[in-house]
C-alpha cells in the first residue's frame, strides 16, 4: 500500500524537512481567502479570491501589497563590511553611499551566479542584505564562511518583509511614512512608521514604482491590515508577482539564473561596477571579463510567442528547425495580451527581430526576439 502524500499527514508525522514554514502573515492570508501553496519551503499565497489576472492588472493600475517575508534579511557588520562584501560580489560596495541600495550577485569561482540580491546602506549599521528565499540558507552559510574573522552576519529572523507596488504606492505609503515621498529608485532608509522601526527601499520586483518595507515581525499583521484598509490597495499573490516580473523582463533565480549562468549570459552586466571590472578582483573575473570582450556562448533574450504560451523547458529552434536553446520563463502577458518568454539562445540568434521557433507540446510555434522589458519600467529616478 502506498504512503499518503505529505500534505495528508498530521503535522506531527511529517518529516521535519518537509514541514512548511509560515510567515507572520500566514493567518491573514487564509482569512482573506488566499489559496496557499508550497514555495521556497514556506506556505505562501499564490492568489486571492479575485484571481491572478485581476491582481496583476490592479497592481499595474493602482497599488498591490505582497508578503515577501520568506526572503532572507540580514545585517553584515564589521570594521569594513563593504570591502568584505566585495570579495563575494562584483559590485562597488566601498563606494555605496548612505541611503543607497545596489542590486548585485553572489558569484562562484567560475563566474556562475549563486544568487542575486539587494544590498543597502539605510543607516550606519553595516549592510542590510535581502536574498532569495529558496537560496537563503546556502547564501548566508556561504557569506558567513567566506567572511569569517572579517565581518559578522546577523540573520534578521524577527522581521517580516512587505512590498507595496504600483502607481499609487507612493500616495498610499506617504500617509503613514511621509519621508518615502522624497525617495527615488534604489534609495533605502531607516525610518519610523506605523509606530515601529522600518527599513524602506524604493524598489521592487514588478517594474512598477513602489517600496519594500522591512517591519518587526510582531507588527506585520498591523501594518498589512492598515495598508489594505486603503481602497487603492489589494493583496497580490505569487501568481501575479511572477507575471508582473516577467513583463518587466526581470530574471527569476533557479529558472533564468543559476550557477552555470554568468552575468554576461544573463544580461546582467550592469551589476559589474566599473571599478571592479577594471580591477578584475571578483569571483569568476577571468571568465566574465573574457565574455565581455569576446562574447558569451549564449544570451538571455526576450521573446514574443505566437500560439499557446511557452513554458519553462520548452525547446527553441532556428527557422530550419535546429534546436538552439530553451525557454527559462514564459507565460501570458495580461498587460500586452500577448504570450511572452525569456530564453537562452546563441548570440547569432539574439538580435532583436530574429525569427525563431518554440516547440510547445511537439508543435513548432513562431517566436520573435524582442527588447526587454516587455512592459516599460516606471521607476521614479528623479523628483
C-alpha positions as CSV (number, residue, x, y, z in Angstrom):
1,X,0.0,0.0,0.0
2,X,1.4,3.4,-1.0
3,X,2.2,6.0,1.7
4,X,-0.2,9.0,1.9
5,X,1.2,12.3,0.4
6,X,2.9,14.6,2.9
7,X,0.0,17.1,2.7
8,X,-2.4,14.4,4.1
9,X,-0.2,13.5,7.1
10,X,-0.8,15.0,10.6
11,X,1.9,17.7,11.2
12,X,3.4,15.6,14.0
13,X,4.1,12.8,11.5
14,X,5.6,14.9,8.7
15,X,9.4,14.7,8.5
16,X,11.0,17.9,9.9
17,X,12.5,18.8,6.5
18,X,9.0,18.6,4.8
19,X,7.1,20.8,7.2
20,X,6.3,24.1,5.5
21,X,7.4,27.3,7.3
22,X,4.9,30.2,7.7
23,X,5.4,33.9,7.6
24,X,3.9,36.2,10.3
25,X,1.1,36.9,7.8
26,X,0.0,33.4,7.1
27,X,-3.2,33.5,9.1
28,X,-4.0,36.9,7.5
29,X,-3.7,35.4,4.0
30,X,-6.0,32.5,4.9
31,X,-8.6,35.0,6.4
32,X,-8.6,36.8,3.0
33,X,-9.4,33.5,1.2
34,X,-5.9,33.0,-0.3
35,X,-5.0,29.8,-2.0
36,X,-1.9,28.7,-0.2
37,X,0.9,26.7,-1.9
38,X,4.4,25.5,-1.0
39,X,7.1,27.9,-2.2
40,X,10.7,28.1,-1.1
41,X,9.9,25.9,1.9
42,X,7.0,28.2,3.0
43,X,3.3,28.1,2.8
44,X,2.6,31.2,0.6
45,X,-0.5,32.7,-1.1
46,X,-0.5,32.1,-4.9
47,X,-3.7,34.1,-5.4
48,X,-6.7,35.6,-3.6
49,X,-10.4,35.5,-4.4
50,X,-10.3,37.7,-7.5
51,X,-7.6,35.6,-9.2
52,X,-4.2,36.2,-10.8
53,X,-5.4,38.3,-13.8
54,X,-7.3,40.9,-11.8
55,X,-4.5,41.0,-9.2
56,X,-1.9,41.6,-12.0
57,X,-3.9,44.4,-13.6
58,X,-4.7,46.0,-10.2
59,X,-1.0,46.3,-9.4
60,X,-0.3,47.9,-12.8
61,X,-3.1,50.4,-12.3
62,X,-3.3,51.1,-8.5
63,X,-1.3,49.5,-5.6
64,X,-0.7,45.8,-4.8
65,X,0.5,44.5,-1.5
66,X,2.8,41.5,-1.4
67,X,4.0,39.4,1.5
68,X,7.7,38.5,0.7
69,X,8.7,37.6,4.3
70,X,10.1,34.3,3.0
71,X,13.0,36.3,1.6
72,X,16.2,36.3,3.7
73,X,17.1,39.5,5.5
74,X,20.4,40.0,7.2
75,X,22.9,42.6,8.5
76,X,26.6,42.4,7.7
77,X,28.7,44.2,10.2
78,X,32.4,44.6,10.9
79,X,35.3,47.0,10.6
80,X,34.8,47.1,6.8
81,X,31.6,45.2,5.9
82,X,31.5,47.0,2.5
83,X,35.0,45.9,1.5
84,X,34.4,42.4,2.8
85,X,31.2,42.0,0.8
86,X,33.2,42.9,-2.4
87,X,35.1,39.6,-2.0
88,X,31.8,37.8,-2.8
89,X,30.3,40.1,-5.4
90,X,31.2,42.3,-8.5
91,X,29.6,45.5,-7.1
92,X,31.2,48.6,-5.8
93,X,30.2,48.5,-2.1
94,X,33.0,50.6,-0.8
95,X,31.5,53.4,-2.8
96,X,28.0,52.7,-1.7
97,X,26.7,56.0,-0.2
98,X,24.5,56.2,2.8
99,X,20.8,55.9,1.9
100,X,21.5,53.9,-1.3
101,X,20.8,50.3,-2.4
102,X,22.5,48.2,-5.0
103,X,21.5,45.1,-7.0
104,X,24.3,42.5,-7.0
105,X,25.2,38.9,-7.5
106,X,26.9,36.2,-5.4
107,X,29.3,34.6,-7.7
108,X,31.2,31.3,-7.7
109,X,34.8,30.9,-8.8
110,X,33.7,30.0,-12.3
111,X,31.7,33.2,-12.7
112,X,28.3,31.5,-12.2
113,X,25.5,33.1,-10.2
114,X,24.9,31.6,-6.8
115,X,22.1,34.1,-6.1
116,X,21.0,37.6,-7.0
117,X,20.4,40.0,-4.1
118,X,19.8,43.6,-2.9
119,X,22.3,45.2,-0.5
120,X,21.6,48.6,1.0
121,X,23.1,51.1,3.4
122,X,20.0,52.5,5.1
123,X,21.9,53.7,8.1
124,X,25.3,53.4,9.7
125,X,24.7,49.8,10.9
126,X,26.7,48.0,8.2
127,X,25.0,46.5,5.1
128,X,21.3,45.4,5.0
129,X,21.1,42.4,2.6
130,X,18.0,40.7,1.1
131,X,18.4,37.4,-0.7
132,X,16.0,34.9,-2.4
133,X,14.0,32.7,0.0
134,X,14.9,29.5,-1.7
135,X,18.6,30.3,-1.5
136,X,18.9,32.0,1.8
137,X,20.2,29.0,3.9
138,X,23.0,28.4,1.4
139,X,23.7,32.1,0.9
140,X,24.1,33.0,4.5
141,X,26.2,30.0,5.3
142,X,28.5,30.9,2.4
143,X,28.7,34.5,3.3
144,X,29.4,33.7,7.0
145,X,32.1,31.1,5.9
146,X,33.8,33.5,3.4
147,X,33.8,36.5,5.8
148,X,34.7,34.6,9.0
149,X,37.1,36.7,11.0
150,X,36.5,39.8,8.8
151,X,32.7,40.5,9.2
152,X,29.7,39.1,11.0
153,X,26.4,38.1,9.6
154,X,23.2,38.5,11.6
155,X,20.1,36.9,10.2
156,X,17.1,39.1,10.9
157,X,14.6,36.3,11.7
158,X,12.4,38.7,13.7
159,X,11.4,40.8,10.7
160,X,8.8,40.5,8.0
161,X,9.1,42.0,4.5
162,X,6.2,43.6,2.6
163,X,6.2,45.0,-0.9
164,X,3.8,47.8,-1.9
165,X,3.9,48.2,-5.7
166,X,2.1,50.2,-8.3
167,X,1.5,53.8,-9.5
168,X,-0.5,54.6,-6.3
169,X,2.0,53.1,-3.9
170,X,3.7,56.4,-3.0
171,X,0.3,58.2,-2.3
172,X,-0.7,55.3,0.0
173,X,2.6,54.9,1.9
174,X,3.4,58.6,2.4
175,X,0.2,58.9,4.6
176,X,2.0,56.7,7.2
177,X,5.6,57.4,6.4
178,X,5.9,60.9,4.9
179,X,9.6,60.7,4.2
180,X,9.1,58.0,1.5
181,X,7.7,60.6,-0.9
182,X,11.2,62.2,-1.3
183,X,12.9,58.9,-2.0
184,X,13.9,57.8,-5.5
185,X,14.5,54.4,-7.1
186,X,17.2,52.3,-5.3
187,X,17.3,54.5,-2.2
188,X,16.9,52.9,1.2
189,X,16.4,54.5,4.6
190,X,15.8,53.5,8.2
191,X,12.5,55.3,9.1
192,X,9.7,55.4,11.7
193,X,6.2,54.5,10.6
194,X,3.1,52.6,11.9
195,X,4.6,53.1,15.4
196,X,7.7,50.9,14.7
197,X,11.2,50.9,13.2
198,X,11.2,50.4,9.4
199,X,13.8,49.7,6.7
200,X,12.3,51.0,3.5
201,X,13.7,50.9,-0.1
202,X,12.1,52.4,-3.1
203,X,12.4,49.3,-5.3
204,X,10.6,46.1,-6.1
205,X,10.1,43.2,-8.5
206,X,7.2,44.3,-10.7
207,X,8.7,47.0,-12.9
208,X,6.3,49.5,-11.2
209,X,7.2,52.2,-8.7
210,X,6.9,51.0,-5.2
211,X,8.6,50.1,-1.9
212,X,9.9,47.1,0.0
213,X,9.2,47.6,3.7
214,X,11.0,45.6,6.4
215,X,9.0,45.6,9.6
216,X,9.3,43.9,13.0
217,X,7.5,40.5,12.8
218,X,5.2,41.4,15.7
219,X,3.9,44.4,13.7
220,X,3.5,42.7,10.4
221,X,-0.3,42.0,10.7
222,X,-1.0,45.5,11.9
223,X,0.9,47.1,9.0
224,X,-0.6,44.7,6.5
225,X,-4.1,45.5,7.6
226,X,-3.5,49.2,7.8
227,X,-2.3,49.3,4.2
228,X,-5.2,47.1,3.0
229,X,-7.7,49.4,4.6
230,X,-6.9,51.9,1.9
231,X,-9.2,51.3,-1.1
232,X,-6.3,51.8,-3.5
233,X,-4.6,48.6,-2.2
234,X,-5.3,45.0,-2.7
235,X,-3.4,41.8,-1.7
236,X,-1.4,40.2,-4.5
237,X,-0.2,36.6,-4.6
238,X,2.8,34.8,-6.1
239,X,1.0,34.1,-9.4
240,X,0.7,37.8,-10.3
241,X,4.1,38.5,-8.8
242,X,5.5,36.1,-11.4
243,X,3.6,37.5,-14.3
244,X,4.5,41.1,-13.3
245,X,8.2,40.4,-13.0
246,X,8.1,38.5,-16.4
247,X,6.5,41.5,-18.1
248,X,9.2,43.6,-16.5
249,X,11.9,41.3,-18.0
250,X,13.3,40.5,-14.6
251,X,15.0,37.1,-14.1
252,X,13.9,34.6,-11.5
253,X,16.7,32.7,-9.7
254,X,16.5,29.0,-10.2
255,X,14.8,29.5,-13.6
256,X,16.5,32.2,-15.6
257,X,19.7,32.2,-13.4
258,X,21.7,29.5,-11.8
259,X,25.3,28.6,-11.0
260,X,26.1,27.9,-14.7
261,X,24.9,31.3,-15.9
262,X,27.3,34.2,-15.9
263,X,26.3,37.9,-15.5
264,X,27.1,38.4,-19.2
265,X,25.0,35.4,-20.4
266,X,22.2,36.6,-18.1
267,X,22.1,40.1,-19.4
268,X,23.2,41.5,-16.0
269,X,26.4,43.3,-17.0
270,X,25.1,46.4,-15.3
271,X,25.7,44.6,-11.9
272,X,29.5,44.7,-12.6
273,X,30.7,48.0,-11.3
274,X,33.3,49.9,-13.4
275,X,36.0,49.9,-10.6
276,X,35.6,46.2,-10.1
277,X,35.7,45.4,-13.8
278,X,38.9,47.4,-14.1
279,X,40.5,45.7,-11.1
280,X,39.2,42.2,-12.1
281,X,39.1,41.3,-8.4
282,X,35.8,39.5,-8.1
283,X,35.0,35.7,-8.2
284,X,35.0,34.3,-11.7
285,X,36.5,37.5,-13.2
286,X,38.6,35.6,-15.8
287,X,35.6,34.1,-17.4
288,X,33.3,37.1,-17.1
289,X,35.8,39.6,-18.4
290,X,36.6,37.3,-21.3
291,X,32.9,37.1,-22.2
292,X,32.6,40.9,-22.0
293,X,35.3,41.3,-24.7
294,X,34.8,38.1,-26.8
295,X,31.1,37.5,-26.2
296,X,29.4,34.7,-24.3
297,X,28.3,31.3,-25.7
298,X,24.6,32.1,-25.1
299,X,22.5,35.1,-24.2
300,X,19.3,35.6,-22.3
301,X,16.7,37.2,-24.6
302,X,13.0,38.2,-24.6
303,X,10.5,36.6,-26.9
304,X,7.0,37.3,-28.1
305,X,5.4,33.9,-28.8
306,X,2.5,33.1,-31.2
307,X,0.0,30.4,-30.3
308,X,-0.1,28.7,-26.9
309,X,2.1,30.0,-24.0
310,X,5.6,28.6,-24.0
311,X,6.6,27.4,-20.5
312,X,9.9,26.7,-18.9
313,X,11.8,23.9,-20.5
314,X,10.3,24.3,-24.0
315,X,13.0,24.0,-26.7
316,X,13.9,26.8,-29.0
317,X,14.8,26.2,-32.7
318,X,16.0,28.3,-35.6
319,X,14.0,28.7,-38.7
320,X,15.5,25.5,-40.1
321,X,14.2,23.5,-37.1
322,X,17.6,23.0,-35.4
323,X,17.3,23.2,-31.6
324,X,19.4,26.1,-30.2
325,X,18.2,26.7,-26.7
326,X,15.4,26.6,-24.1
327,X,12.7,28.7,-22.6
328,X,13.5,29.6,-18.9
329,X,10.4,31.6,-18.1
330,X,7.2,32.0,-20.1
331,X,3.5,32.8,-19.9
332,X,0.8,35.2,-20.9
333,X,1.2,39.0,-20.5
334,X,-2.1,40.4,-19.2
335,X,-0.9,43.9,-20.0
336,X,0.1,43.2,-23.6
337,X,-2.5,40.4,-24.2
338,X,0.4,38.5,-25.8
339,X,2.4,35.4,-24.8
340,X,6.0,36.2,-23.8
341,X,9.0,34.4,-22.6
342,X,12.7,34.6,-21.6
343,X,15.1,32.1,-23.1
344,X,18.8,31.4,-23.7
345,X,20.0,31.3,-27.3
346,X,23.4,31.6,-29.1
347,X,24.4,35.2,-29.8
348,X,23.9,34.7,-33.5
349,X,20.2,34.3,-32.8
350,X,19.9,37.0,-30.1
351,X,19.4,40.2,-32.2
352,X,16.1,41.9,-31.8
353,X,13.8,40.9,-34.7
354,X,15.3,37.5,-35.2
355,X,12.6,34.9,-36.1
356,X,12.7,31.6,-34.2
357,X,10.5,28.7,-33.3
358,X,9.4,27.4,-29.9
359,X,8.3,23.7,-29.6
360,X,5.2,23.5,-27.5
361,X,3.8,20.0,-27.0
362,X,5.7,18.9,-30.0
363,X,4.4,21.6,-32.2
364,X,6.5,24.4,-33.7
365,X,5.2,28.0,-33.0
366,X,6.6,31.2,-34.2
367,X,8.6,33.4,-31.8
368,X,10.4,36.7,-32.3
369,X,13.3,38.2,-30.3
370,X,12.2,41.5,-28.8
371,X,13.6,44.1,-26.5
372,X,13.1,43.8,-22.7
373,X,11.4,44.9,-20.6
374,X,8.3,43.8,-22.4
375,X,6.4,46.4,-20.4
376,X,8.2,49.7,-19.6
377,X,9.6,50.1,-16.1
378,X,8.0,53.0,-14.2
379,X,10.7,53.5,-11.5
380,X,11.0,57.1,-10.1
381,X,14.6,58.2,-10.7
382,X,14.1,61.9,-10.2
383,X,11.7,64.1,-8.4
